[in-house]
Amino acid sequence: MKKFLDENFLLKTKTAQRLFHEYAKDMPIIDYHCHLPPQPIAENSQFDNLSQPWLNGDHYKWRAMRTNGVPEAYCTGNKSDWEKFQKWAETVPYTLRNPLYHWTHLELQRYFDVYDILNPDTAKKIYDECSAKLQTPGYSVRNLLRKMKVKTVCTTDDPVDSLAYHRKIKDDGFEIPILPAFRPDNAMNVSQAATFNMYVKRLEAVTNIAVSSFDDFLYALQNRHDFFAAMGCSVSDHGLEEMYSEDFTGSEIDTIFNKIHGGKELNETEQRKFRSAMLTHFAEWDWEKGWVQQFHLGALRNNNSRMMQTLGADTGWDSTGDFSQARALAKFLDKLDNNNKLAKTILYNLNPADNELMATMIGNFNDGSVAGKIQWGAAWWFLDQKDGMTKQVNALSNMSLLSRFIGMLTDSRSFLSFPRHEYFRRILCDLFGDEIENGELPNDTAWVGKLVQDICYHNAKSYFNWQLDPKPGPVKKVTI
């Protein structure tokens, strides 16, 4: 019987073990989409205890705790950090076969050299040991990134964000680029007039541009797009239930904007036309600047209205949606392609029923100008677990070129989440190793190892065209 989470975790064959240990293990990390807050990086913060980086803001863990019967006070409430950790430790044994069980213990091992199994009996020892380390300079936020060989991080930022913390990070000369990503979801959220007009006021304040027409609105947003570019941004991101590609005219959008800006609610058709117009403008700006655009499709968000009102968004009340994606997505990409304004594009789906849809959609618009110009992104959110990653990799292999895939990301709010890259790499190497030993692939470890390294790092480095070291450098020593 194999030991739990040993050095060959998830690696069933000798070939898989060789691919991981000799080729994948030490590759640096490009985390091109996450939700890390830039402020702790700018301030090089220290955490007081293990609860703070692990449980604050982590709706994955909150959902598990709630499902295990833990009251909300121990998730988002006013219980002490230790009390919250106790409840998490009580929940962990019940997460068997959920990816949280693997992630929890990978993070304990990789960051803290703790190999105990977390449960109520070990909770105090683990909490005290990890908390003590987190209070030392070697475990500052910046050193946590260095420890995981992170080369670049892309945060997720609203157009009205000042990016002051990104500026401080850059001015400090921190060697790991922390780059903003332009996420304009709020600028096209026209489901409620009052909410939209509050956003317009925020946009006016940050740009010092008076908005009284749709042209003014676009001008102010483009001003922010330009500002983000000046701050090193080269990636946009959109979180959508589905793609919007309704036909519209300029006069229609002017009328729709005037209606909602005047405080009147839009009907469903007007909302869809407005969102379609905004997505088209954003995509064209991205193309003009040579940015990469990302579309996260298929989340049904904020389903629990009572808890949404109590706690707000991104607190664990979202699920997979069953939206129809193919026709509108194809129409949107085709319109841009016909106008020769289709930027590099990454598509993500949350519904696994859309896997083959995405794997084939990208082939419609890969035009040979750039290897892997249109990407199907890594298994996302509810799908970033062993089964979801395996299905994503297999569908991509069957219907496109896995060899051109830009690999894994964390999509996380936690500074302890980077072992998810290792998790993906082990799964990838295991799939290749199985097929080599089954005679389904040639026993050319050097070539397969190169492809593994490309998927882990080099493809993303080339795709985003960021100026990074071509080879992994030494990890800075941390003082404990």
Residue pairs with C-beta under 8 A, 6 or more apart in sequence:
2 8
4 105
4 117
5 102
5 105
5 106
5 109
5 115
7 21
8 17
9 426
10 386
10 423
10 426
10 427
10 430
11 17
11 20
11 426
11 429
11 430
11 433
12 430
12 433
12 434
13 430
13 433
13 434
13 436
13 437
14 433
14 437
15 432
15 433
15 436
15 437
15 443
15 445
16 429
16 430
16 432
16 433
16 434
17 429
17 433
18 433
18 445
19 429
19 432
19 433
19 445
19 448
19 449
19 452
20 425
20 426
20 429
20 430
22 445
22 449
23 429
23 449
23 450
23 452
23 453
24 425
24 426
24 428
24 429
24 452
24 453
24 456
25 422
25 425
26 149
26 472
27 149
27 425
27 453
27 456
27 457
27 472
28 149
28 150
28 151
28 457
28 468
28 469
28 472
28 473
29 148
29 149
29 150
29 151
29 418
29 421
29 457
30 151
30 152
30 407
30 457
30 460
30 461
30 464
30 466
30 468
31 150
31 152
31 153
31 154
31 409
31 410
31 418
31 421
32 152
32 154
32 235
32 406
32 409
32 460
32 464
33 154
33 156
33 181
33 235
33 237
33 294
33 377
33 409
33 410
33 411
34 153
34 154
34 155
34 156
34 409
34 410
34 411
34 412
34 413
34 417
35 155
35 156
35 411
35 412
35 413
36 153
36 155
36 412
36 413
36 414
36 415
37 155
37 413
38 155
38 157
38 163
38 165
38 166
38 169
38 178
38 180
39 45
39 165
40 141
40 415
41 141
41 142
41 145
41 153
41 165
41 169
41 174
41 178
42 164
42 165
42 166
42 168
42 169
42 172
43 141
44 140
44 141
44 142
45 140
45 141
46 134
46 135
46 137
46 139
46 140
46 141
47 53
47 131
47 134
47 135
47 139
48 81
48 131
48 134
48 135
49 81
49 82
49 85
49 127
49 130
49 131
49 134
50 85
50 126
50 127
50 130
50 131
50 134
51 81
51 82
51 84
51 85
51 88
51 127
52 81
52 134
53 134
53 144
53 414
53 415
53 416
54 61
54 85
54 88
54 107
54 414
54 416
55 61
55 62
55 75
55 81
55 84
55 85
55 88
57 314
57 413
57 414
58 413
58 414
59 314
59 315
59 316
60 100
60 316
61 75
61 88
61 91
61 100
62 75
62 76
62 315
62 316
63 316
64 91
64 94
64 95
64 98
64 100
65 74
65 75
65 87
65 88
65 91
66 72
66 75
66 316
68 90
68 91
68 94
70 87
70 90
70 91
71 77
73 79
74 83
74 84
74 87
75 84
75 87
75 316
76 311
76 315
79 87
82 127
85 123
85 127
86 120
86 123
89 118
89 119
89 120
89 122
89 123
89 126
89 127
90 119
90 120
90 123
92 100
92 101
92 104
92 118
92 119
93 119
95 101
95 104
98 385
99 384
99 385
99 386
99 423
102 386
102 423
103 417
103 419
103 420
103 423
104 118
105 117
105 118
106 419
106 422
106 423
107 416
107 417
107 419
108 114
108 115
108 116
108 118
108 126
108 130
109 115
110 148
110 418
110 419
110 422
111 130
111 139
111 144
111 147
111 416
112 129
112 130
112 133
114 126
114 129
114 130
116 122
116 125
116 126
118 126
133 139
133 480
136 479
136 480
137 143
137 479
138 478
138 479
138 480
139 478
139 480
141 415
142 174
142 176
143 476
143 478
144 415
144 416
145 153
145 176
145 415
145 418
146 176
146 475
146 476
146 478
147 475
147 478
148 418
148 419
148 421
149 472
149 475
150 176
150 418
151 176
151 177
151 457
151 461
151 468
151 469
152 176
152 177
152 178
152 179
152 464
152 466
152 468
153 176
153 177
153 178
153 179
154 179
154 180
154 181
154 235
155 166
155 178
155 179
155 180
155 181
156 181
156 183
156 237
157 163
157 166
157 180
157 181
157 182
157 183
157 228
158 183
158 184
158 185
158 186
159 182
159 183
159 184
159 186
159 187
159 203
159 221
159 224
159 225
159 228
160 186
160 199
160 202
160 203
160 205
160 206
160 224
161 180
162 206
163 180
163 227
163 228
163 231
166 178
166 179
166 180
166 231
166 232
167 231
169 178
170 178
170 231
170 232
177 232
177 466
179 232
179 233
179 234
179 235
179 466
180 228
180 231
180 232
180 233
181 233
181 235
181 236
181 237
181 294
182 224
182 225
182 228
182 233
182 235
182 236
182 237
182 282
182 291
183 236
183 237
183 238
183 239
184 221
184 236
184 238
184 278
184 282
185 238
185 239
185 240
186 199
187 199
187 203
187 221
187 278
188 274
188 275
188 278
188 279
189 195
189 196
189 199
190 196
190 256
190 260
190 266
190 270
190 271
190 274
190 275
191 271
192 265
193 260
193 263
193 264
193 265
193 266
194 263
196 260
196 261
197 260
197 261
197 263
200 211
200 217
200 261
203 209
203 211
203 217
203 220
203 221
203 224
204 210
204 211
204 220
206 224
207 220
207 223
207 224
209 216
209 219
209 220
209 223
210 216
211 217
211 220
211 261
212 261
213 254
213 257
213 258
214 253
214 254
214 257
214 258
215 254
217 257
218 281
221 281
222 285
225 282
225 285
225 289
229 289
229 291
233 291
234 289
234 290
234 291
234 292
234 464
234 465
234 466
235 291
235 292
235 293
235 294
235 464
236 282
236 286
236 291
236 292
236 293
236 294
237 293
237 294
237 296
238 279
238 282
238 293
238 294
238 295
238 296
239 296
239 299
240 295
240 296
240 297
241 297
241 298
241 299
241 300
241 301
241 321
241 323
242 297
242 298
242 323
242 324
242 325
242 328
243 279
243 295
243 297
243 325
243 328
243 329
243 332
244 272
244 275
244 276
244 279
244 328
244 332
245 276
245 279
245 328
245 329
245 331
245 332
245 335
246 269
246 272
246 273
246 276
247 273
247 276
248 273
248 276
248 277
252 273
253 273
253 274
253 277
256 266
256 270
256 273
256 274
257 274
259 266
259 270
260 266
260 274
266 274
276 332
279 332
280 332
280 335
280 336
282 293
283 293
283 332
283 336
283 341
283 342
283 343
284 336
284 339
284 341
285 291
286 292
286 293
286 343
287 336
287 341
287 342
287 343
288 341
290 343
291 343
291 344
292 343
292 344
292 345
292 346
292 463
292 464
293 343
293 344
293 345
293 346
294 345
294 346
294 347
294 348
294 377
295 345
295 346
295 347
295 348
296 348
296 350
296 377
296 380
297 323
297 325
297 329
297 347
297 348
297 349
297 350
297 354
298 320
298 321
298 323
298 325
298 349
298 350
298 351
298 354
299 318
299 319
299 320
299 321
299 350
299 381
300 318
300 319
300 320
300 321
300 322
301 313
301 317
301 318
302 308
302 313
302 317
302 318
303 317
303 318
303 319
304 317
307 315
307 317
308 315
308 317
319 382
320 350
320 351
320 352
320 382
321 350
321 351
322 351
322 353
323 351
325 349
325 354
325 357
326 357
326 361
329 347
329 361
330 361
330 364
333 342
333 345
333 361
333 364
333 365
333 374
334 364
334 365
336 342
336 343
337 365
337 367
342 365
342 374
344 370
344 373
344 374
344 375
344 463
345 365
345 373
345 374
345 375
346 375
346 376
346 377
346 406
347 358
347 361
347 362
347 374
347 375
347 376
347 377
348 358
348 376
348 377
348 378
348 380
349 355
349 357
349 358
349 380
349 383
350 380
350 381
350 382
350 383
352 383
352 388
352 391
355 391
355 392
355 395
356 395
356 399
358 376
358 395
359 376
359 395
359 396
359 398
359 399
359 400
360 399
360 400
361 374
361 376
362 374
362 375
362 376
362 400
363 374
363 399
363 400
364 374
365 373
365 374
366 372
366 373
366 374
367 373
370 463
371 404
371 462
372 401
372 404
372 405
372 406
372 459
372 463
375 405
375 406
375 463
376 392
376 396
376 400
376 405
377 406
377 409
378 384
378 389
378 392
378 407
378 408
378 409
378 424
379 385
379 388
379 389
379 391
379 392
380 411
381 411
382 388
383 389
383 391
383 392
384 411
384 420
386 423
386 427
389 423
389 424
389 427
390 427
390 431
393 402
393 405
393 427
393 428
393 431
394 431
396 402
396 405
402 451
402 455
403 451
403 454
403 455
404 459
405 455
405 459
406 455
406 459
406 460
406 463
407 421
407 424
407 455
407 456
407 457
407 459
407 460
408 420
408 421
408 424
408 425
408 456
410 417
410 418
410 420
410 421
412 420
421 456
425 452
425 456
428 452
428 455
428 456
429 452
432 441
432 448
432 451
432 452
435 441
436 442
436 443
436 445
436 448
441 448
457 472
461 468
461 470
